[in-house]
Amino acid sequence: MRRSKLLTSVLAPLIAIFISFAIASIVLLVVDIDPLTAYQAMWTFGTSTESLVSMVNRAIPLFVSALAVAVGFKMGLFNIGVEGAYLLAALVAAYFGALFVLPSVLHVFAILLIGMAVGAIWNGLAGWLKVKRGVHEVISTIMLNFIGFSLSAYLFLEHFQQEREGLIVATSAIPASGWIPSLNPVLAWFGVEPRAGTELHGFLIIAIVLGVIYHYLVNRSRFGFDLRASGINPSAAHASGVNPKRMVVATMVISGAMAGLVGMSTLLGFTHRYVQDFPSGFGFTGIAVALLGRNHPVGIAFGALLFGFLERSSIILDLENVPREIVTIFFGVVVLAVVIVYEVVARYATRRAVAAAARATAELEEAPAA
Amino acid sequence: MASEPAIQLSGVTKRYPGVVANRDVELTVQSGEVHAIVGENGAGKSTLVKIIYGMIRPDEGTVRIRGRETHFKTPKDAIDSGIGMVHQHFMLADNLTVLENIILGSEPRKGMEIDFRSASDRIREIGEKYGLNLDPSVKVEKLSVGERQRVEILKVLYRGARILILDEPTAVLVPQEVDDLFASIRDLKTEGETVIFISHKLDEVLAIADSITVMRMGQTVATTTPSQVDSRQLAELMIGSELPTPETRESTVQDQVVLDVSGLSLVTETGRQVLRDISFQIRRGEIVGIAGVEGNGQGPLVDSLIGLEQVATGRMILNGDDDLVDDEARDRRMKGMGLIPEDRHRQGLLLSSPLWENAALGHQYGAPFAKGPWIDKRGARRQTEAIIARFGVKTPGPDILATALSGGNQQKLVVGREIMADPAVLIAAQPTRGIDIGAQAAVWEELKTARANGMAILLISADLDELIGLSDTIYVLFEGEFVARLDPNEVTPEVLGSYMTGARSGAAS
């Protein structure tokens, strides 16, 4: 058991990443670039202190987004709506968060709660539509993304934007009590001092806590048992007393609440207000990261860090006259490879487990009855 | 004609992890005979048949069809060699006519169009030749189970089969329909066709077969003829030991009514009334049996009782005062309704999860499987070990995935978890379906013990012997209604069968 688990959880992603490197190398060779030079440049640049901090900062929203997607995956729901939910949540939280002042920790939590509520409502809508009207969540969340983008744009441009400093369009700034401080002082204890302007987002702590909550909720709680059972065999879960409709709504609400936190590291740790070019795309990339991490929080953390590393280190490629798109290709290939390799390895592991059980059973059959 | 056997298998071996497959199978089927292959569920009959029909390729051994060694890759190769198979579960499109179903996939063409006329003529011709009379223009949804089976046989003959494999053809039929089927098989034989008849019902085999091959644990253990053996000897060949019986001797029925169902009706979303005014009581220590041809409301009845369907009307009083009709499945579970589902893979198990999680399924709301809002893994594993020990589930431990167990062991786990939870009412739907005789006997024993300990049990079964043997009272369900209440001590499978088809009705006891 243990060994086969190790096989799937460690060996499979390594094989997948190796395959991805191989394919990326072929692509580079085709465009007449020495892959080793490119990788070396990425590695050298990517492992500097500033790059590592940047890697973690980039990984945080991806990690949260992937957790939101993974909750849905665990019960067989495909929530594509994280993107729309987090952008809307970030905007609304930024607007309301700037309206009041509270003691610092409380202020942060109030803003986080607003974000979670918006996300929960937005994705909960998709759950409600599925239960009431039988609308497939893939369709409804895609549509809700479009509506969310438009609604954000409307609210932002017509109601929430407060300041014009030159060309920057933004909501008014959240008071400092609502900011999350950077973790640079913690880094300093360990003797790591990045250059000025490079800050490790304090939201990292909240993200780690979220990962722990996710683990306990999904793998240890009764709710998580119902959730996983519904994902593995909906009919059996139903027969065991799980109300499938309530489960769909609850899962979408939880997924949405997590989605509402995706933009918070940027908002509370960096921009302190919603800006017109607020970073987008975390919701979609989160799906890839959830696949990469196989819905397991540790796997998702590694997946998010890998994506963060590649994103950051790809900056150097321009200077080396290597097209940065190679990293985009790499993202695609690594996700495909992981999905395929996992399937192959999981089948192999299951076959072995079945064979082992059969052998053990055969021994029991042959043993004389007591 | 008799020179070359129609089918000859020698040394055929097929290995699978975890299941009894085939080991050194020897089988000779003469041309123009009805050859029965008998064995318990799981003895390897299905694997053997799938090898003949090209669905599975053997690891070792040779398959000869009319003397020629063959290596079928797909069923199409087998069909081209004149082998046809009638599956236990029909593969027909309900909304198409008999004619359309038969020609589906091999439509005769005239130019760009389908030549329905010549197809229709050929079907009538084949029907007359083999005594399989059916109107080709009727829609399949209008046909009875026996007639549907005839469509399947016609379909196979239409494709030119001279060797027919009938996989458990009587499993879905009531006794009267079985007689019709046997008449057709005799007609086929008269016309020189070869029939392979798979069954585990020995009386039927003795009635129809010219020769019999017995399988046990993946091997062919004997080849005989009906004149050489009686059903008792055949059974002993099959199981290698004494035959267990489902019978319960003395009554343990007490006065106290545990479940009182009255006026239960269910109309589906499409407006079809699938249950009509169902009323019955189960007392402590009583097994109430429900007989019925599949599809007459058994599924909706179980779903209504366990809370998977919202019941339109009716009452369901548990222990005298608690009406469960408006409760959700989960509340009913917690109040003491247990379920052994009819299809363990669909409703009873999480195949890719470990046994301890499967043991918790349906009981994840409290001790020993949960503490407060958390799953209690240690308690769950301990309870799983207790189930494994008491019910003889053959497994190395509670962490094995459910998919790794054989069907019988999976069923023992499901039965075990429900009985160990000690529900007030246990709904046992097809509790011994698809498991071997050893496991079947164990399940019967456990149901009897639970009954003796005062459990109220609703038994729904297609196995009439099981139903008559275990039940204290039998109701017959026909088209969503109870058409008879019978005393199992006085009823025979034939009488039960006539109620099940609607040929007889009214309360008799």
Boltz contact constraints between the chains, C-beta under 6 A:
constraints:
  - contact:
      token1: [A, 1]
      token2: [B, 399]
      max_distance: 6.0
  - contact:
      token1: [A, 220]
      token2: [B, 374]
      max_distance: 6.0
  - contact:
      token1: [A, 221]
      token2: [B, 373]
      max_distance: 6.0
  - contact:
      token1: [A, 221]
      token2: [B, 374]
      max_distance: 6.0
  - contact:
      token1: [A, 222]
      token2: [B, 364]
      max_distance: 6.0
  - contact:
      token1: [A, 222]
      token2: [B, 370]
      max_distance: 6.0
  - contact:
      token1: [A, 222]
      token2: [B, 373]
      max_distance: 6.0
  - contact:
      token1: [A, 222]
      token2: [B, 375]
      max_distance: 6.0
  - contact:
      token1: [A, 225]
      token2: [B, 364]
      max_distance: 6.0
  - contact:
      token1: [A, 225]
      token2: [B, 375]
      max_distance: 6.0
  - contact:
      token1: [A, 229]
      token2: [B, 350]
      max_distance: 6.0
  - contact:
      token1: [A, 232]
      token2: [B, 350]
      max_distance: 6.0
  - contact:
      token1: [A, 232]
      token2: [B, 352]
      max_distance: 6.0
  - contact:
      token1: [A, 233]
      token2: [B, 350]
      max_distance: 6.0
  - contact:
      token1: [A, 235]
      token2: [B, 346]
      max_distance: 6.0
  - contact:
      token1: [A, 235]
      token2: [B, 347]
      max_distance: 6.0
  - contact:
      token1: [A, 236]
      token2: [B, 347]
      max_distance: 6.0
  - contact:
      token1: [A, 238]
      token2: [B, 308]
      max_distance: 6.0
  - contact:
      token1: [A, 239]
      token2: [B, 341]
      max_distance: 6.0
  - contact:
      token1: [A, 239]
      token2: [B, 347]
      max_distance: 6.0
  - contact:
      token1: [A, 240]
      token2: [B, 361]
      max_distance: 6.0
  - contact:
      token1: [A, 240]
      token2: [B, 362]
      max_distance: 6.0
  - contact:
      token1: [A, 241]
      token2: [B, 329]
      max_distance: 6.0
  - contact:
      token1: [A, 241]
      token2: [B, 330]
      max_distance: 6.0
  - contact:
      token1: [A, 241]
      token2: [B, 333]
      max_distance: 6.0
  - contact:
      token1: [A, 243]
      token2: [B, 328]
      max_distance: 6.0
  - contact:
      token1: [A, 353]
      token2: [B, 401]
      max_distance: 6.0
  - contact:
      token1: [A, 353]
      token2: [B, 404]
      max_distance: 6.0
  - contact:
      token1: [A, 354]
      token2: [B, 17]
      max_distance: 6.0
  - contact:
      token1: [A, 354]
      token2: [B, 18]
      max_distance: 6.0
  - contact:
      token1: [A, 354]
      token2: [B, 404]
      max_distance: 6.0
  - contact:
      token1: [A, 355]
      token2: [B, 17]
      max_distance: 6.0
  - contact:
      token1: [A, 357]
      token2: [B, 400]
      max_distance: 6.0
  - contact:
      token1: [A, 357]
      token2: [B, 404]
      max_distance: 6.0
  - contact:
      token1: [A, 358]
      token2: [B, 17]
      max_distance: 6.0
  - contact:
      token1: [A, 358]
      token2: [B, 18]
      max_distance: 6.0
  - contact:
      token1: [A, 360]
      token2: [B, 396]
      max_distance: 6.0
  - contact:
      token1: [A, 361]
      token2: [B, 394]
      max_distance: 6.0
  - contact:
      token1: [A, 364]
      token2: [B, 394]
      max_distance: 6.0
